[in-house]
Amino acid sequence: MADDATCFKNITACLNSFDLKLCDVDKDICFNRGYCVTAKSHESISACVCYPCYGGQYCQDEAVSNNLWFLGLPMITTRADAYLKMIIFVLVLTMQIFNSLLCLQTYLCSKIIRETNAGVYLILSSLCSLLFSLLECILSILAIFSVEFPNLCLIQSKHVLPSLGFIWNWLILCIAFEYMLVAWFNYFIFDSRKRSLIVASIIIVLCPLTTVPGIFTVRAASTDLLTDRKVDNLIGCINYTPSGYIINKIITSIHYYGPILLYNLLILIVFIKLLRHRDRFVRGSTNVENIRLILSKHHDFFIPVIVLVFCGVPLIVLNEIMTCEKAMKSPIVNTLLKIFEMIGFIPVSVSFIFHIYLNNVYMYEFRHTSIVGKFFVKLKCKCRLTKPPRTPNVADIQSSACSETSISSVPSSSATASSTISSYGTALHLRLKQTFRPLRFSFRKKPESLQSYPIDDEELLAIEPRDELIYLGITIE
C-alpha cells in the first residue's frame, strides 16, 4: 500500500495501486478540492475523497474547526524526514530543559533573589518552562518510537501543556509589573512576598480552569476519507463546534494577546518615567540621546519584550489569517509554519540571557551563589593561575571574581579610575541601584554601620554626575 507522502505527490499512481482512477473533469461532483474517484471497471459509480478539513458525501461540509487549519497542509513529508524533524525538536527541548535548570538553580541558590517579589515569579516561570519542556520531550520520544500514550490529546493539546504556556505568559508579565512598581510607584524591592504569592496562586488556579469549557464543545469524531482513518487522537479533542471555537478563540486570545499588550503598556509607562526623569535632572540632552541612553542602560528590561514580540507574533498572525482552504492553496505555508514554530521556542530556550546575563545583580548572584556559577568561577581562576604573572591594574581588581581586594587598597596613583561611594545599605543594595538605575529604591532599615564600596567612574557617571548622585542619594569621597 502506498503511504500518504506518495499519494499526495502522485495521486494517480496511488489510485492505480487500488485499481481506481480520477473521474473525468465533466463528471467531477466534489467540492473543496476533493478528489472524484471511480473504479476502472465501473466508471458509472463515483465517490469523493475529501481532504481532512472537509466531509460529507460531496466534501461540502466543514469537518474540523478553524483552529485545525494546518490539516489542509499537503502531507509530502516522508517518514524519514518526519523522524529527523522530531529528533531536532527533541534537541531543542533538551536545550530548553538545560536553560530552565540553569535559571532555576540561580534563583533558588540566591537568598537575595528568593526574598524579592520578582524572584517568586522568576522561580515559578522557570519551573513552568522546565515542566513544559520535560513533558514535550517525553511525548516526542514516545512518538519517535511509535509508543501510544493514553489521553495524549488532553495532555498535549488541550489541558496540561496549554495551561503551562498560559501560566508562563502571565508570570513573565508579572516580572515586568514588579519592575514598574519599583519605578513608578516607588515600591521597596524587598517588600513582603505576600503580593507575589497571591497573584501567582491566582494565575496557577485560573489558567487551567480556562481550558474546561472546551470539554463540552467538541465535535463528534469525523472520518478522514483521504487516508481512510479517523482524525488523529492528537487533535480530536480540540475539534470544536462553531460556538466552541468562538469560546476557545476568546480564551486563547486573552492568554496570548493580553500579556503581550500589557507588557508593552508597562514598558511604555517605565520608559516615560525614565525619560521624564532625565528631562528633570539633565539639561541640554536631546530626546534622541536620552532614548539611546535609556535603552542602552536598561536593556535587561526592554530586550525581553522585544524578543517576545518578535518571536511570538509571527505564529500568532499566521494562526489568525490562515484557514484550511488557504493552507491547501498556499504551498509556502508549510515552510513558514515550521520556521515560526522554531522561532517561537527562542524566548523559553534563552531566558537565562534575558533575565540573568543582562542583569548585573542576577549575574553576580549566579557567579557567587549558584552551583554552576561557582564551578565556572573556579575554572576561570585555575585558568588564570596557569598564565604568566603580570602587574595587576584597577580593571583586574574590579572584574576578577577570584579577588576580594577592595578598590581602597589600590595605590592613589591608580585611584583616578574609580570612586568610593559611601551610603547606607549593603553591597546588594548598591548593586540593585546600579542594575535598575535610575529606578528609585527606598531602604527602610538603617544598617548597623556605614560601609564603602568601589564603583567604576564610567559606570557611575554614565548618565550624568549630578543626575546619578541626586537621584540615588549617594556621595563621592
C-alpha positions in Angstrom: 0.0 0.0 0.0 1.3 3.5 -0.9 2.0 5.8 2.0 0.5 9.3 2.4 3.5 11.1 1.0 3.4 9.1 -2.2 -0.3 9.6 -2.6 -0.1 13.4 -2.2 2.9 13.6 -4.6 1.2 11.5 -7.3 -2.5 10.8 -6.7 -2.9 9.0 -10.0 -0.2 6.4 -9.2 -1.7 5.9 -5.8 -5.1 5.2 -7.1 -3.8 2.9 -9.7 -2.5 0.6 -6.9 -6.1 0.2 -5.8 -7.4 -0.2 -9.4 -9.0 3.2 -9.2 -8.8 6.4 -11.2 -9.9 10.0 -11.2 -13.2 11.0 -12.7 -13.4 12.9 -15.9 -13.5 16.7 -15.5 -17.1 16.9 -16.6 -18.1 14.2 -14.1 -16.4 15.8 -11.1 -19.0 16.1 -8.3 -16.8 17.0 -5.4 -16.4 20.4 -3.7 -13.4 22.0 -1.8 -10.8 20.4 -4.0 -12.0 16.9 -3.1 -10.9 14.1 -5.4 -13.7 12.4 -7.5 -12.7 8.8 -7.7 -14.2 6.0 -9.8 -13.4 2.3 -10.3 -11.8 1.4 -13.6 -14.3 -1.4 -14.2 -17.4 0.6 -13.1 -16.9 4.2 -14.3 -20.6 4.9 -13.6 -20.0 4.8 -9.9 -18.0 7.6 -8.3 -17.3 8.8 -4.8 -15.5 11.8 -3.3 -12.2 11.5 -1.3 -12.1 14.6 0.9 -9.3 16.5 2.4 -9.1 16.3 6.2 -10.7 19.7 6.6 -14.0 18.6 4.9 -16.5 15.8 5.0 -19.9 14.8 3.6 -20.9 12.9 0.5 -19.5 15.6 -1.7 -16.9 17.2 0.6 -19.4 20.1 1.2 -19.2 20.2 5.0 -16.5 21.6 7.2 -15.2 18.6 9.2 -12.9 20.5 11.6 -12.8 23.8 13.3 -10.7 26.6 12.0 -8.0 26.2 14.7 -7.1 23.0 12.9 -6.3 24.8 9.6 -2.9 23.1 9.4 -4.7 19.8 8.4 -5.0 21.4 5.0 -1.3 21.5 4.5 0.0 18.9 2.0 1.4 15.9 3.6 4.5 15.5 1.4 7.0 14.6 4.2 8.4 11.1 4.2 8.7 9.0 7.3 12.4 9.5 7.5 12.0 13.3 7.2 9.4 13.2 10.0 11.8 11.3 12.3 14.6 13.8 11.5 12.4 16.7 12.4 11.3 15.0 15.6 14.9 14.4 16.6 15.7 18.1 16.0 12.7 19.0 18.1 13.9 16.8 21.0 17.3 18.5 20.8 15.7 21.9 21.1 13.6 20.8 24.0 16.8 19.4 25.7 18.3 22.9 25.4 15.2 24.4 27.0 15.5 21.9 29.9 19.1 22.9 30.4 18.3 26.6 30.3 15.4 26.2 32.7 17.6 24.2 35.2 20.3 26.9 34.9 17.9 29.7 35.7 16.2 27.7 38.5 19.4 26.9 40.4 20.4 30.5 40.1 17.2 31.8 41.7 17.0 29.1 44.4 20.6 29.3 45.4 20.5 33.1 45.9 18.7 34.2 49.1 18.7 37.7 47.7 16.6 36.8 44.7 14.3 34.5 46.6 13.4 37.3 49.0 12.0 39.6 46.3 8.6 39.5 44.7 10.2 39.4 41.2 12.2 36.4 42.4 9.0 34.5 43.2 7.8 35.0 39.6 11.2 34.1 38.2 11.3 30.8 40.1 7.8 29.8 39.1 8.3 30.7 35.5 11.5 28.6 35.4 9.6 25.7 37.0 6.8 26.1 34.5 9.1 26.1 31.5 11.0 23.1 32.9 7.8 21.1 33.3 6.6 22.1 29.9 9.9 21.1 28.2 10.1 17.8 30.1 6.6 16.8 29.1 7.1 17.8 25.4 10.4 15.9 25.3 8.9 12.7 26.8 5.9 12.8 24.4 8.2 13.4 21.4 10.4 10.5 22.3 7.4 8.3 22.6 6.3 9.4 19.2 9.7 8.6 17.7 9.3 5.0 18.9 5.6 4.9 17.9 4.5 4.3 21.5 0.8 5.1 22.1 0.1 7.3 25.1 -3.4 7.4 26.6 -5.2 10.7 26.6 -2.4 12.3 24.6 -4.7 14.9 23.2 -5.8 16.1 26.6 -2.2 16.4 27.8 -0.5 17.9 24.8 -3.2 19.9 23.0 -6.0 20.8 25.4 -5.3 21.0 29.2 -1.8 20.4 30.5 0.7 21.9 28.0 -1.6 24.9 27.0 -2.2 25.7 30.7 1.6 25.7 31.4 2.0 28.0 28.4 -0.7 30.4 29.7 0.9 30.4 33.1 4.3 31.2 31.7 3.0 34.1 29.7 1.3 35.8 32.7 4.3 35.2 35.0 6.6 37.0 32.6 4.2 39.9 32.6 4.2 39.9 36.4 8.0 40.2 36.4 7.7 43.4 34.3 4.9 44.6 36.6 7.2 44.3 39.6 9.8 46.4 37.9 7.2 49.0 37.1 6.0 49.1 40.7 9.5 50.0 41.8 10.0 52.6 39.1 6.6 54.3 39.0 5.1 53.8 42.5 8.4 53.7 44.5 7.7 50.3 46.0 10.5 48.7 48.0 12.1 45.8 46.2 12.2 43.8 49.4 8.6 44.2 50.2 6.7 41.2 51.6 6.3 38.4 49.1 2.6 38.1 50.1 1.6 40.1 47.0 3.5 37.9 44.5 2.4 34.7 46.2 -1.3 35.7 46.0 -1.0 36.8 42.3 0.9 33.7 41.3 -1.6 31.4 43.1 -4.5 33.1 41.2 -2.7 32.6 37.9 -1.9 29.0 38.6 -5.5 28.2 39.5 -7.3 30.2 36.8 -5.3 29.3 33.8 -6.1 25.5 33.9 -9.7 26.4 34.6 -10.0 28.3 31.3 -9.5 25.1 29.4 -12.5 23.5 31.0 -15.2 24.9 28.6 -13.5 23.1 25.7 -14.7 19.7 27.3 -18.3 20.4 26.4 -17.9 21.9 22.9 -16.1 19.2 20.9 -17.5 17.8 17.7 -18.3 14.2 17.2 -15.5 12.1 15.7 -15.3 12.5 11.9 -13.6 10.4 9.3 -10.7 11.5 7.2 -11.6 9.8 3.9 -8.3 10.7 2.1 -6.3 8.4 4.4 -9.3 6.2 5.4 -8.8 6.6 9.1 -10.3 8.7 11.9 -8.9 12.1 12.8 -5.7 11.6 14.8 -6.2 11.4 18.5 -3.8 14.2 19.0 -6.3 16.8 17.6 -9.6 15.1 18.1 -10.2 16.7 21.5 -9.7 20.3 20.1 -12.0 19.9 17.1 -14.6 22.3 18.4 -18.2 23.1 17.3 -18.8 26.6 15.9 -19.7 28.0 19.2 -17.0 26.1 21.0 -14.4 27.6 18.5 -15.6 31.1 19.4 -15.2 30.4 23.1 -11.8 28.8 22.6 -10.7 31.8 20.4 -11.7 34.3 23.1 -9.9 32.4 25.8 -6.7 31.8 23.9 -6.7 35.4 22.7 -6.8 36.6 26.3 -3.9 34.4 27.3 -1.7 35.3 24.2 -2.6 38.9 23.4 -3.2 40.0 27.0 0.3 39.5 28.3 1.9 41.0 25.2 -0.2 44.1 25.1 0.0 44.7 28.9 3.8 44.1 28.8 4.1 46.7 26.1 2.0 49.1 28.2 4.3 48.6 31.2 7.3 49.2 29.0 5.8 52.4 27.8 5.0 53.6 31.4 8.5 52.9 32.6 10.1 54.4 29.5 8.1 57.6 30.0 9.1 57.7 33.7 12.8 57.4 32.8 12.5 60.0 30.1 10.8 62.5 32.4 13.5 61.8 35.0 16.3 62.7 32.6 14.4 65.8 31.4 14.1 66.9 35.0 17.7 66.4 36.2 19.7 66.6 33.0 19.6 69.7 30.9 20.9 70.1 27.3 20.4 66.5 26.2 18.3 65.8 23.1 15.4 63.3 23.1 17.4 61.0 20.8 20.3 61.0 23.2 18.0 60.3 26.1 16.3 57.5 24.4 19.5 55.9 23.3 21.0 56.1 26.8 17.8 54.7 28.4 17.7 51.8 26.1 21.4 51.0 26.5 21.4 51.3 30.3 18.2 49.3 30.8 18.5 46.7 28.1 17.7 44.0 30.6 14.2 45.4 30.9 13.4 46.3 27.3 15.1 43.4 25.4 12.8 40.6 26.7 9.6 42.2 25.4 11.2 42.9 22.0 12.3 39.3 21.7 8.9 38.0 22.9 7.1 40.1 20.3 9.5 39.2 17.5 9.3 35.5 18.2 5.7 35.1 19.2 3.8 37.5 16.9 4.6 35.8 13.5 3.0 32.5 14.6 0.0 34.3 16.2 -0.6 36.2 12.9 -0.3 33.1 10.8 -2.9 31.3 13.0 -5.2 34.3 12.7 -5.2 34.7 8.9 -5.0 31.0 7.8 -7.9 28.7 7.1 -7.9 25.2 5.9 -8.7 26.2 2.4 -5.9 28.8 2.3 -3.5 26.2 3.6 -4.4 23.8 0.7 -3.7 26.5 -1.9 -0.5 28.0 -0.4 2.5 25.7 -0.7 4.8 28.1 1.2 2.7 28.0 4.3 4.1 24.6 5.4 7.6 26.1 5.4 6.5 29.2 7.2 4.8 27.3 9.9 7.9 25.3 10.7 10.1 28.4 10.8 7.7 30.3 13.0 7.4 27.3 15.4 11.1 27.1 15.8 11.4 30.9 16.3 8.7 30.6 19.0 10.9 28.4 21.1 13.6 31.1 21.4 12.2 33.1 24.4 12.0 30.0 26.5 15.3 28.5 25.3 17.4 31.5 26.1 15.6 33.0 29.1 18.9 32.8 31.0 20.3 35.5 28.8 17.3 37.8 29.2 16.8 37.5 33.0 20.3 36.7 34.3 23.1 37.5 31.9 21.8 41.0 31.0 21.2 41.8 34.7 24.2 42.8 36.7 22.7 41.7 40.1 21.4 38.4 38.9 24.7 37.6 37.0 26.7 38.5 40.2 24.5 36.1 42.2 24.9 33.4 39.5 28.7 33.6 39.8 28.9 33.7 43.6 26.0 31.6 44.9 24.8 29.1 42.3 26.4 25.7 41.9 27.1 26.1 38.2 28.3 29.7 38.5 30.8 28.8 41.3 32.1 26.0 39.1 32.8 28.3 36.2 34.4 30.9 38.5 36.8 28.3 40.0 37.5 27.1 36.5 38.3 30.6 35.4 40.5 31.1 38.4 42.5 28.0 37.6 43.0 29.1 34.0 44.3 32.5 35.2 46.7 30.8 37.6 48.3 29.0 34.7 49.1 32.2 32.9 52.4 34.1 33.4 52.1 36.7 36.2 51.7 40.4 35.4 51.2 43.6 37.2 47.5 44.0 38.2 45.6 47.1 37.4 42.3 48.6 38.6 40.2 46.8 36.0 41.6 43.4 37.1 40.7 44.1 40.7 37.2 45.2 39.9 36.3 42.4 37.4 38.0 39.4 38.9 35.7 37.1 40.7 38.7 35.4 42.4 40.0 38.5 44.1 38.3 40.1 47.2 40.6 43.1 47.2 38.8 46.4 47.8 39.4 49.3 45.5 40.5 51.2 48.5 43.7 49.1 48.6 44.8 50.3 45.2 47.6 52.9 45.2 46.5 56.5 45.0 48.1 56.8 41.5 45.5 54.3 40.2 42.6 55.6 42.2 41.6 58.1 39.4 39.9 55.2 37.5 37.4 54.6 40.3 35.4 56.3 43.1 34.4 55.2 46.5 30.7 55.5 47.3 29.5 56.0 50.8 25.9 55.3 51.5 23.6 53.4 53.9 22.9 49.9 52.8 24.6 46.7 52.0 26.6 45.8 48.9 23.5 44.2 47.5 21.5 47.4 47.8 24.2 49.3 45.9 24.3 46.6 43.1 20.5 46.8 42.9 20.7 50.6 42.5 23.2 50.1 39.7 21.2 47.5 37.9 17.8 49.2 37.9 19.3 52.7 37.7 17.7 55.2 37.7 14.7 53.4 39.2 14.1 54.7 42.7 14.7 52.5 45.8 13.9 53.2 49.4 15.7 51.4 52.3 13.5 51.2 55.3 16.1 49.7 57.7 19.2 51.6 58.6 22.3 49.3 58.5 24.4 48.9 61.6 27.4 50.5 60.2 28.4 52.8 57.3 30.3 50.9 54.6 32.2 52.0 51.5 32.0 50.2 48.2 34.0 50.7 44.9 32.4 51.7 41.7 33.9 52.5 38.3 33.7 56.1 37.2 32.3 55.2 33.8 29.6 53.0 35.4 28.7 55.6 38.0 28.6 58.7 35.8 27.3 57.0 32.6 24.1 59.1 32.7 25.3 62.3 34.3 27.2 63.1 37.5 24.6 65.2 39.3 21.8 63.2 37.8 23.1 60.0 39.3 24.1 61.5 42.6 20.9 63.4 43.2 18.6 60.5 42.2 20.4 57.7 44.0 21.3 59.8 47.0 25.0 58.8 47.1 28.2 60.9 47.5 31.7 60.7 46.2 34.5 60.9 48.7 
